[in-house]
């Protein structure tokens, strides 16, 4: 006898009605019977309530209209909302002509029972008919299904094990419902989340093609062209989800399908928690994802929900597996979690098509630190197309950065290492006791120490005598002629000048005599200036000579054209994005020239040290003066050996650095870029010490509301202003490339571009192969983890068992059991 459910007839357990196959779901086409030789009509089940009534001319409207607005035929008795006798009889109207003959398919579709349910979360009804079982997994069993409007679907019945924790079950259902209505060509749609006979059911669109897991079983590794196509498709799905504030949370070959015509599509959206816990990974402290693809911050930071950056990390591992044929870190879950935390990504051993640019793209996605990865799926897809030399599908002005997005991104990059503290700034001892500059100006001492112009100065000694009197520099036989005074600063006075034998006008800076009180310090400053003399580049105000003339230390430099950037900012307030990025790129090129084969850095990058012409060309000045400028300006009393408090990286004070390095220069460029875009520096205290504390503990404030800062530009600023030096660009060349990418994105027009076909993919360095040394250097750099991360947190996570307890294997592993006909 047929079972009853809410007054509707369903099929007997011993005689299940199976749906016919359809393309993609069951692997072959459904064959319709020939009209000449129709199949015999199957017998109807015998019983008092088995026969369907004749269709009236005006059927009664059901209480809850079904999906699509169509009303299926139902039996007359027991319909909710109607009396036992069914709908009231009405006189049947005579038809003017004979009704059209129903086809066999229509008759079969009419007799197929439709399961009718109602959810408070969704208006109307969700109706579907069940077919044969397709498979069974940790989350539940899957069945072929058909909706009331004739569409095919897959019904997944959630296992009853989640009922052991009602709160967890509610969270799993909430995750699933968050993707209802999410439609993307590269995702399998989640149609509805409903219930039937006290069982939770998820309805998905049919699967097209095969999973990547089966594809890798047949052919591994995949060629790079196919892997790039799959990565592009998955990235587009991630971009759409991230735009809606959703995270996929579980990317692996079993969760991605591929069809040669339709491309790749992400499966089981919203099951990231259910799949993780049902597979038993909760005993390792996981609440989402898979150990082989899980970003290290999931355990180290105790994440309970996936983020956009964990999705990017999983996509990077998946792409590595596609081009290599195997995971980067195989083994048991505990070994995988430790490897994702500590080990750098090994170079692919089964693929020779990984170029240096592709390797850098892959390594950035799998960087240990979240701030070093791409921010979301849009950034991944755009970077992939830029890697291929084509415009990305997502323009920069898809959305300018909001205050909330800035705050979230800044919070990720503003975490200082654990061993940093404010006391190191507050209790910093003075480097040298130098008199304040204001006192020197008030007393006139500084004016007396400076060398007068040529008309007022004392006769200069002969160059030979100067060389003989100063044995520390026997090669400085240079005769300098001074002109009018140009400016005066803490280090000394600047004059127009010429060098004997060279008609080019130069700038001559005469160093103040205050440094002569400290011979060791003076020798250190002069040594830095001599090292700067060996650098010559068009983006620098080059140092030509460092000599001692007339008992005074003199530095001869090129004369820069234009005005200082400080003067430009005072006149214009803030610069447009293109001009600011152009100056930043010039500064990055200057750093590349300085660091070319040398252990030399600038150490004092700020608007006063940058000259800009009317055409917008910039040059960086005062190379080698970082220590002299800081000490002469009396910043030594705060423990500073170089730089300026408003542009000084926080690690300089925390690690008591005596000389500048590349990371501190990157931070100073970030402060300068922020100031050029926003019109003011990010941190301004009442005194230098308070400013140094702000650099340590405060996040950069968001740009003014009237500014529409493009998101890539905001991301570049925040990367440069990261508290941790490892998050900033690793080299001047990397900064040049980053600025170039942002410049291209700022110039992009609005609107979504047409996605470039895969056949057009052509890597710019396709003829090269990433060497093992190149891969190792990049992988080690991206493998640096945050200072608070440790192996102990993985051990502690093992004690936080989020598993579902003992498996009820009789429910999950019995292939002959139908969950729709189990007793309560």
C-alpha positions in Angstrom: 0.0 0.0 0.0 1.3 3.4 -0.9 2.6 5.5 1.9 0.8 8.8 2.7 2.4 12.1 3.3 0.4 15.2 4.0 -2.6 13.8 2.1 -0.6 13.2 -1.1 0.0 9.9 -2.9 3.6 8.7 -3.2 4.9 5.6 -4.9 5.1 2.3 -2.9 8.6 1.5 -1.6 8.6 -1.8 -3.6 7.7 0.0 -6.9 9.9 3.1 -7.2 9.2 5.4 -10.2 12.5 6.3 -11.7 13.1 9.4 -13.8 14.4 8.9 -17.3 18.0 9.8 -18.0 19.0 13.3 -19.4 22.1 14.8 -20.8 24.9 15.4 -18.3 23.1 14.0 -15.3 23.2 10.3 -16.2 25.8 10.4 -19.0 23.6 9.7 -22.1 20.7 11.1 -23.9 17.1 10.3 -23.1 15.4 8.4 -25.9 11.8 9.3 -26.7 9.6 6.4 -28.0 8.9 6.3 -31.7 5.5 7.7 -32.6 4.9 4.7 -34.9 5.5 2.0 -32.3 4.5 3.5 -28.9 5.5 1.7 -25.8 2.8 -0.1 -23.9 1.2 2.0 -21.2 2.5 0.8 -17.8 -0.1 -0.5 -15.5 -1.3 1.8 -12.8 -1.0 0.7 -9.1 -4.1 -1.0 -7.8 -5.8 0.6 -4.9 -8.8 2.5 -3.7 -7.0 5.9 -4.1 -4.6 5.0 -6.9 -6.6 6.3 -9.9 -6.4 10.0 -10.8 -9.6 11.9 -11.4 -10.5 13.3 -14.7 -9.3 16.8 -15.3 -12.1 19.3 -14.8 -12.5 22.2 -17.1 -11.6 24.7 -14.3 -9.5 22.9 -11.7 -9.5 24.3 -8.2 -6.5 26.5 -7.4 -4.2 24.8 -4.8 -3.6 26.4 -1.5 0.1 27.0 -2.3 0.7 27.4 -6.1 3.6 25.2 -7.3 6.9 26.3 -8.8 6.4 27.9 -12.2 2.7 28.6 -11.7 1.6 25.3 -13.1 -0.9 23.2 -11.2 -0.3 19.5 -11.5 -3.1 17.0 -11.4 -3.9 15.7 -7.9 -6.2 13.2 -6.4 -9.5 14.6 -5.2 -9.4 13.4 -1.6 -7.1 14.7 1.2 -5.8 17.8 -0.6 -4.8 20.4 2.0 -7.3 23.2 2.2 -10.1 21.3 0.6 -12.8 19.0 2.0 -12.4 15.2 1.7 -14.6 15.2 -1.3 -12.2 17.2 -3.3 -12.9 20.3 -5.4 -16.6 21.3 -6.0 -18.0 19.8 -9.2 -18.8 22.2 -11.9 -20.7 21.5 -15.1 -18.3 20.4 -17.8 -18.3 22.8 -20.8 -18.8 21.2 -24.2 -15.7 21.5 -26.3 -16.2 22.8 -29.8 -13.6 20.4 -31.0 -11.8 17.2 -29.8 -9.0 17.9 -27.4 -5.4 17.4 -28.6 -4.0 14.0 -28.1 -1.5 13.8 -25.2 1.8 12.3 -26.0 3.3 9.4 -24.0 5.8 11.8 -22.4 3.0 14.1 -21.1 1.1 11.1 -19.7 4.1 9.8 -17.9 5.0 13.3 -16.6 1.5 13.7 -15.4 1.5 10.5 -13.4 4.9 11.1 -11.8 4.3 12.1 -8.1 5.5 15.5 -7.0 6.7 15.9 -3.5 5.3 19.2 -2.1 7.0 21.0 0.7 6.8 24.5 2.2 9.6 26.5 3.9 9.2 29.6 5.9 12.4 31.0 4.4 11.0 30.8 0.8 7.7 32.0 -0.5 5.6 29.5 -2.4 6.3 25.8 -2.8 9.2 23.7 -3.8 8.0 20.6 -5.7 10.2 17.9 -7.1 10.0 14.2 -8.1 12.7 11.7 -7.1 14.5 9.3 -9.3 17.3 6.8 -8.9 20.2 7.1 -6.5 23.3 8.7 -8.1 25.8 8.3 -5.3 26.5 8.6 -1.6 29.1 10.7 0.2 29.9 11.9 3.7 27.3 14.6 3.6 24.5 12.4 2.3 23.0 10.5 -0.6 22.3 12.1 -4.0 19.3 11.3 -6.2 18.1 12.3 -9.6 15.2 14.7 -9.4 12.8 16.7 -11.5 11.2 19.9 -10.6 7.5 20.8 -11.2 8.4 22.9 -14.2 10.1 20.0 -15.9 13.7 20.9 -15.1 16.1 18.2 -14.0 17.9 18.5 -10.7 20.0 16.6 -8.2 18.6 16.2 -4.7 21.1 15.7 -1.9 19.6 14.3 1.4 21.6 15.5 4.3 22.8 12.8 6.7 21.1 12.6 10.1 24.4 12.7 11.9 24.2 16.5 12.0 21.2 16.2 14.3 23.5 15.3 17.1 24.3 19.1 17.3 21.2 21.2 16.5 23.2 24.4 16.5 25.7 23.0 14.0 22.9 21.8 11.8 21.4 25.2 11.7 24.8 26.7 10.7 25.2 24.1 8.0 21.7 24.9 6.6 22.5 28.6 6.8 25.6 28.2 4.8 23.7 26.2 2.2 20.9 28.8 2.0 23.4 31.6 1.5 24.0 30.4 -2.0 20.4 29.9 -3.0 19.8 32.4 -5.9 23.6 32.6 -6.7 23.8 32.1 -10.4 27.0 32.1 -12.4 28.0 30.2 -15.6 31.0 28.7 -13.7 29.0 27.4 -10.8 26.4 24.7 -10.3 23.3 26.5 -9.1 21.8 25.8 -5.6 18.1 25.7 -6.4 16.6 25.3 -3.0 17.1 24.0 0.6 13.9 22.2 1.7 12.7 19.3 3.9 10.8 16.1 3.2 9.7 13.6 5.8 11.8 15.2 8.4 14.9 15.1 6.2 16.9 18.1 5.0 17.2 18.2 1.2 19.4 20.4 -1.1 18.4 20.7 -4.7 21.2 21.4 -7.2 21.3 21.9 -10.9 22.5 18.9 -12.9 26.2 18.3 -13.3 27.8 18.8 -16.7 30.9 16.9 -17.6 33.1 15.2 -15.0 34.9 16.2 -11.9 38.6 17.3 -12.0 39.4 14.3 -9.7 38.3 11.9 -12.5 40.0 14.0 -15.1 43.3 13.8 -13.2 42.9 10.0 -12.9 43.0 9.7 -16.6 45.5 12.4 -17.5 48.0 14.0 -15.1 49.4 16.5 -15.2 47.2 18.8 -17.3 48.8 21.0 -19.9 49.2 24.6 -18.8 46.7 25.9 -21.4 43.9 23.7 -20.0 45.0 24.5 -16.4 44.8 28.2 -17.1 41.3 27.8 -18.5 40.1 26.0 -15.5 41.8 28.5 -13.1 40.2 31.4 -15.1 36.7 29.8 -14.8 37.0 29.0 -11.1 38.4 32.5 -10.5 35.4 34.1 -12.3 33.1 32.1 -10.0 35.1 33.3 -6.9 35.0 36.9 -8.2 31.2 36.8 -8.4 30.8 35.2 -5.0 33.3 37.6 -3.4 31.4 40.5 -4.8 28.3 39.3 -3.0 30.2 38.8 0.3 30.3 35.0 0.0 33.3 32.6 0.2 33.3 29.2 -1.3 35.5 27.6 1.4 36.1 24.2 -0.2 38.0 24.2 -3.5 39.5 20.9 -4.6 39.3 18.6 -7.7 36.2 16.8 -6.2 34.4 20.1 -6.0 35.1 21.3 -9.5 33.5 19.9 -12.7 34.9 20.4 -16.2 33.1 20.1 -19.5 35.1 20.7 -22.8 32.3 23.0 -24.1 31.0 24.6 -21.0 34.3 24.9 -19.1 34.8 24.5 -15.4 32.1 24.9 -12.7 32.3 24.8 -8.9 30.1 22.2 -7.2 28.4 21.9 -3.8 28.4 25.6 -3.0 27.7 26.1 0.7 28.8 22.7 1.8 32.3 23.8 3.0 31.3 23.1 6.7 29.2 20.1 6.1 31.8 18.4 3.9 34.6 19.1 6.4 32.8 17.8 9.5 31.2 14.9 7.8 34.6 13.7 6.5 35.9 13.7 10.1 38.3 16.7 9.8 36.7 18.3 12.8 38.9 16.2 15.0 41.9 18.2 13.7 40.3 21.5 14.7 39.0 22.3 11.2 35.6 23.9 10.7 35.7 24.2 6.9 37.7 23.1 3.9 40.1 20.3 3.4 43.6 19.9 5.0 45.3 19.6 1.7 44.0 22.9 0.5 43.6 24.9 3.7 45.3 28.2 4.2 47.5 28.3 7.3 45.6 31.2 9.0 42.5 29.0 9.3 44.2 27.2 12.2 46.6 29.9 13.3 44.0 32.6 13.5 41.1 30.3 14.6 38.9 31.2 11.6 35.4 29.8 11.8 34.3 31.1 8.4 36.2 31.0 5.1 37.5 34.3 3.7 38.3 35.6 0.2 42.0 35.0 0.9 41.5 31.4 2.0 39.7 30.8 -1.4 42.6 32.4 -3.2 45.0 30.1 -1.4 42.9 27.0 -2.2 42.8 28.0 -5.9 46.6 28.4 -5.9 47.0 24.8 -4.5 44.5 23.5 -7.0 46.3 25.1 -9.9 49.6 23.6 -8.6 48.0 20.2 -8.5 46.7 20.6 -12.1 50.1 21.5 -13.6 52.0 19.1 -11.4 49.6 16.1 -11.2 49.8 15.8 -7.4 49.5 17.9 -4.2 52.4 20.0 -3.0 52.1 18.6 0.5 50.7 15.0 0.6 50.3 12.9 3.7 47.9 12.6 6.6 45.9 15.7 7.8 48.3 16.6 10.6 51.3 16.5 8.3 49.5 18.6 5.7 48.6 21.3 8.2 52.2 21.5 9.5 53.5 21.6 5.9 51.1 24.4 4.9 52.4 26.4 7.9 56.2 25.8 7.6 57.3 24.5 4.3 57.7 26.6 1.1 55.9 25.4 -2.0 58.1 22.8 -3.8 58.8 23.4 -7.5 56.6 21.3 -9.9 58.4 18.1 -10.8 56.1 16.8 -13.5 55.7 20.0 -15.6 58.2 21.9 -17.7 55.8 24.6 -18.9 55.8 26.7 -15.8 57.4 30.0 -16.8 58.9 32.5 -14.3 55.8 34.8 -14.5 53.4 31.9 -14.0 55.5 30.7 -11.1 55.3 34.1 -9.4 51.5 34.2 -10.0 51.2 30.7 -8.4 53.5 31.5 -5.5 51.6 34.7 -4.6 48.3 32.9 -4.4 49.9 30.4 -2.0 51.8 32.8 0.1 51.7 32.0 3.9 50.8 35.5 4.9 47.2 36.5 3.9 48.2 40.1 3.1 50.7 38.9 0.5 48.0 37.1 -1.5 45.6 38.5 -4.0 42.7 40.1 -2.2 39.9 38.3 -3.9 38.8 36.4 -7.1 38.7 39.6 -9.1 42.3 40.4 -8.4 43.2 36.8 -9.3 41.5 36.9 -12.6 42.8 40.4 -13.5 46.3 39.4 -12.6 46.0 36.3 -14.7 45.0 38.3 -17.8 47.8 40.8 -17.1 50.2 37.9 -16.9 49.0 37.0 -20.4 49.3 40.6 -21.6 45.6 41.1 -22.0 43.1 43.4 -20.2 41.4 41.8 -17.3 37.6 41.4 -17.3 37.1 43.5 -14.1 37.9 47.2 -14.5 39.4 49.2 -11.7 36.3 51.3 -11.2 34.1 48.3 -10.7 34.0 49.8 -7.3 36.2 52.3 -5.6 37.5 51.4 -2.2 35.0 52.0 0.6 35.8 53.0 4.2 34.8 49.5 5.3 36.9 47.7 2.8 39.9 50.0 3.6 39.4 49.3 7.3 39.2 45.5 6.8 42.3 45.4 4.5 44.3 47.7 6.8 43.4 45.6 9.8 45.0 42.5 8.1 48.2 44.4 7.4 48.4 46.4 10.6 49.3 43.5 12.9 52.8 44.0 14.3 55.0 41.1 15.3 54.4 39.8 18.8 57.8 41.0 20.2 57.1 44.7 19.3 56.1 47.1 22.0 55.5 50.7 22.7 58.1 50.8 25.4 60.9 50.4 22.8 59.8 53.8 21.4 59.1 55.5 24.7 62.3 54.4 26.4 64.6 54.8 23.4 67.8 56.5 24.4 69.4 59.4 22.6 71.9 58.6 19.9 74.0 61.8 20.4 73.3 64.9 22.3 73.1 67.6 19.7 71.8 71.1 20.3 68.4 72.0 19.0 68.4 73.6 15.6 66.2 76.5 16.8 68.8 77.3 19.5 71.6 77.4 16.9 69.6 79.7 14.7 68.8 82.0 17.6 72.4 82.2 18.7 73.7 82.7 15.2 76.2 79.9 15.7 75.0 78.0 12.6 75.5 81.1 10.5 79.1 81.5 11.8 79.9 77.9 11.0 78.8 78.1 7.4 81.2 79.0 4.5 80.5 82.4 3.0 79.9 82.9 -0.7 82.9 83.5 -2.9 83.0 87.3 -2.5 83.0 87.0 1.3 84.8 83.8 2.0 88.3 83.5 3.1 90.9 82.4 0.4 90.7 78.7 -0.3 93.8 76.6 0.1 95.4 75.1 -2.9 94.0 71.7 -3.9 97.4 70.1 -3.4 97.6 71.5 0.2 94.0 70.4 0.9 94.9 66.9 -0.2 98.0 66.8 1.9 96.3 68.2 5.0 93.6 65.5 4.8 95.2 62.1 4.6 91.8 60.3 4.8 91.0 61.2 1.2 94.3 61.5 -0.8 92.4 61.5 -4.2 90.2 64.5 -3.5 92.1 67.0 -5.6 89.1 69.1 -6.7 88.9 72.8 -6.8 85.4 74.1 -6.1 84.2 77.6 -6.9 81.1 78.9 -4.9 78.4 81.2 -6.1 75.2 82.5 -4.4 73.6 80.7 -1.5 70.5 78.6 -2.5 69.2 77.3 0.8 70.1 76.3 4.3 69.2 73.2 6.2 70.2 71.2 9.3 73.1 69.5 7.5 74.5 72.7 6.1 74.2 75.4 3.5 73.8 74.9 -0.3 75.4 77.1 -2.9 75.6 77.4 -6.6 79.0 76.1 -7.6 81.3 74.8 -10.3 84.1 72.3 -10.3 87.4 73.2 -12.1 87.4 71.9 -15.6 83.7 71.3 -15.7 81.4 74.1 -17.0 78.2 72.4 -15.7 76.6 74.2 -12.8 76.4 72.1 -9.7 75.1 72.4 -6.1 77.7 72.5 -3.4 76.6 71.6 0.1 79.0 72.6 2.9 78.5 70.3 5.9 78.0 72.0 9.3 80.8 71.8 11.8 78.7 70.5 14.5 79.5 67.0 13.4 83.2 67.6 14.1 82.5 67.1 17.8 81.9 63.4 17.1 84.7 62.2 14.8 83.4 58.6 14.6 80.0 59.8 13.6 81.4 62.3 11.0 83.5 59.5 9.5 80.4 57.3 9.2 78.4 60.1 7.5 81.2 60.8 5.1 81.5 57.1 4.3 77.8 56.9 3.4 78.3 59.9 1.1 81.3 58.3 -0.6 79.3 55.2 -1.2 76.5 57.3 -2.8 79.1 58.8 -5.1 79.4 55.5 -6.9 75.7 55.5 -7.9 74.7 57.4 -11.1 71.2 57.3 -12.6 68.8 59.6 -14.4 66.2 59.2 -11.6 68.7 60.5 -8.9 70.3 63.7 -8.1 73.8 62.2 -8.4 76.6 62.9 -5.9 79.8 63.9 -7.9 82.4 64.6 -5.3 82.9 64.4 -1.5 86.0 66.4 -0.6 87.5 68.5 2.1 88.3 72.1 1.1 89.4 74.9 3.3 89.0 72.7 6.4 85.3 72.1 5.5 83.6 68.9 4.3 82.0 69.7 0.9 79.6 67.6 -1.2 79.2 68.4 -4.9 75.9 67.3 -6.5 74.0 67.7 -9.7 71.5 70.6 -9.7 67.9 69.3 -10.0 65.4 71.1 -12.1 61.9 72.0 -10.9 60.4 72.3 -7.5 60.4 70.0 -4.5 57.4 67.7 -4.1 56.6 69.5 -0.8 56.2 72.8 -2.8 54.0 71.0 -5.3 51.8 69.5 -2.6 51.4 72.9 -0.9 50.3 74.4 -4.2 48.0 71.6 -5.4 46.9 70.0 -2.2 47.0 66.5 -3.6 47.9 65.0 -6.9 45.9 63.0 -9.4 46.3 59.3 -9.4 48.3 59.1 -12.6 50.8 61.7 -11.5 51.2 60.2 -8.1 51.8 56.7 -9.6 54.3 58.2 -12.0 56.3 59.7 -9.2 56.1 56.5 -7.2 57.4 54.5 -10.2 60.3 56.9 -10.6 61.2 56.4 -6.9 61.0 52.7 -7.3 63.4 52.9 -10.3 65.7 55.0 -8.3 65.8 52.4 -5.5 66.5 49.8 -8.1 69.5 51.8 -9.3 70.7 52.3 -5.8 70.5 48.7 -4.8 72.0 47.4 -8.0 74.8 45.2 -6.7 75.2 47.3 -3.6 74.0 47.1 0.0 72.9 50.7 -0.1 69.6 52.4 0.6 68.3 55.9 0.7 66.8 56.0 4.2 65.2 59.5 4.0 62.5 59.5 1.3 60.0 62.4 1.8 58.6 65.2 -0.2 61.6 67.5 0.6 63.9 65.0 -1.1 62.0 64.7 -4.4 62.2 67.2 -7.2 59.5 67.4 -9.8 59.7 69.2 -13.1 56.7 70.9 -14.9 56.5 67.9 -17.2 56.1 65.6 -14.1 59.5 64.1 -14.2 60.8 63.3 -10.7 64.3 62.8 -9.3 65.3 61.6 -5.8 67.9 63.8 -4.0 70.2 63.6 -1.0 71.4 60.0 -1.3 73.8 59.4 1.6 72.4 62.1 3.8 69.9 60.0 5.8 71.9 59.9 9.0 73.2 63.5 8.8 69.7 64.9 8.2 68.2 63.0 11.2 71.0 63.8 13.7 71.3 67.4 12.6 67.5 67.9 13.0 67.8 66.6 16.6 65.9 63.4 16.0 68.7 61.5 17.6 67.3 62.3 21.1 64.4 59.9 20.2 66.7 57.1 19.3 66.7 57.6 15.6 69.8 57.1 13.5 68.3 58.1 10.2 65.1 59.2 8.5 62.2 61.4 9.5 59.6 60.5 12.1 56.7 60.9 9.7 58.1 58.5 7.2 60.0 56.0 9.4 59.1 52.3 9.3 58.1 50.9 12.7 60.7 48.1 12.6 63.5 50.7 12.7 62.7 51.7 16.3 61.7 48.2 17.4 64.9 46.6 16.1 67.2 49.6 16.7 68.5 49.7 13.2 71.5 52.0 12.6 71.4 52.0 8.8 68.4 52.1 6.4 67.4 49.1 4.4 65.1 48.4 1.4 62.1 47.6 3.6 62.2 50.9 5.4 62.5 52.7 2.0 59.4 50.8 0.8 57.5 52.0 3.8 58.6 55.6 3.2 57.4 55.4 -0.4 54.0 54.1 0.9 53.7 57.1 3.2 54.6 59.4 0.4 52.1 57.8 -2.0 49.4 58.1 0.6 50.3 61.8 1.1 50.2 62.4 -2.7 46.8 60.8 -3.0 45.1 62.0 0.1 46.9 65.4 0.6 48.3 64.6 4.0 50.5 61.9 5.6 48.7 59.0 7.4 50.3 59.6 10.8 50.8 63.0 12.4 51.4 63.3 16.1 52.0 66.3 18.3 55.7 65.5 18.6 58.1 63.0 16.9 57.7 60.4 19.7 53.9 60.4 19.3 54.3 60.1 15.6 56.6 57.1 16.0 54.0 55.4 18.3 51.3 56.0 15.7 53.4 54.2 13.1 53.6 51.3 15.5 50.0 50.8 16.7 47.6 52.7 14.3 46.1 51.6 11.0 46.3 54.1 8.1 43.1 56.1 8.1 40.9 55.7 5.1 41.0 58.3 2.3 38.6 61.2 2.4 35.1 60.5 1.4 35.2 62.8 -1.6 38.1 60.8 -3.1 37.2 57.8 -5.3 40.4 55.8 -4.8 40.5 52.8 -7.1 40.8 49.5 -5.3 44.1 48.4 -6.8 45.7 51.7 -5.8 44.4 51.3 -2.3 45.7 47.8 -2.1 49.2 49.0 -3.2 49.2 51.7 -0.6 48.2 49.3 2.2 50.8 46.8 1.1 53.5 49.4 1.2 52.3 50.6 4.7 52.2 47.1 6.2 53.7 46.9 9.6 55.5 43.7 8.8 58.4 44.2 6.4 57.8 40.8 4.8 54.5 41.9 3.4 55.9 44.9 1.5 57.3 44.4 -2.0 60.4 42.3 -1.9 62.5 44.3 -4.4 62.4 47.6 -6.2 61.7 45.6 -9.4 58.7 44.1 -7.8 57.5 47.6 -6.9 58.0 48.8 -10.4 55.9 45.9 -11.8 53.2 46.5 -9.2 53.0 50.2 -10.0 52.9 49.5 -13.7 50.0 47.1 -13.2 48.1 49.7 -11.2 48.8 52.4 -13.8 47.2 50.2 -16.5 44.2 49.4 -14.3 43.6 53.0 -13.5 43.4 53.8 -17.2 40.9 51.0 -17.9 37.5 52.0 -19.1 34.4 51.1 -17.2 32.3 48.1 -17.9 33.0 44.4 -18.0 35.2 43.4 -20.9 34.7 40.3 -23.0 36.5 37.4 -21.5 39.4 36.5 -23.8 39.2 33.0 -25.3 41.6 30.4 -24.0 43.0 29.9 -27.4 44.4 33.4 -27.2 46.3 32.7 -24.0 50.0 33.3 -24.7 52.4 33.8 -21.9 54.9 36.6 -22.5 57.8 34.5 -21.3 56.5 31.2 -22.8 59.9 30.4 -24.1 61.5 30.4 -20.7 61.2 28.0 -17.8 61.4 28.9 -14.2 64.7 27.5 -12.8 64.9 25.8 -9.5 66.9 28.6 -8.0 64.3 31.2 -9.1 61.5 29.1 -7.7 63.3 28.5 -4.4 64.0 32.2 -3.9 60.4 33.2 -4.5 59.0 30.3 -2.5 61.1 31.0 0.5 60.1 34.6 0.5 56.4 33.8 0.3 56.8 31.1 3.0 57.6 33.6 5.7 54.8 33.3 8.3 53.5 35.8 10.8 55.5 36.0 14.1 52.5 34.8 16.2 52.0 31.6 14.2 53.5 28.3 15.6 53.2 24.6 15.5 51.7 24.6 19.0 48.5 26.1 17.7 48.0 23.1 15.4 48.4 20.9 18.5 45.9 22.9 20.4 43.5 22.7 17.5 43.6 19.0 17.7 42.1 19.2 21.2 39.1 21.2 19.9 37.1 18.4 18.3 34.5 19.7 16.0 33.7 16.2 14.6 30.2 14.7 14.6 31.1 11.9 16.9 30.8 8.2 16.0 29.7 7.5 12.5 26.4 5.8 12.1 27.8 3.6 9.4 24.6 1.7 8.9 23.0 4.9 7.7 25.8 6.1 5.4 27.3 3.0 4.0 24.2 0.8 3.2 23.7 1.2 -0.5 20.2 -0.5 -0.4 18.7 1.8 2.1 16.4 4.6 0.8 16.4 7.5 3.2 13.0 8.7 2.0 11.3 5.6 3.3 13.1 5.1 6.7 11.0 5.2 9.7 11.3 8.1 12.1 
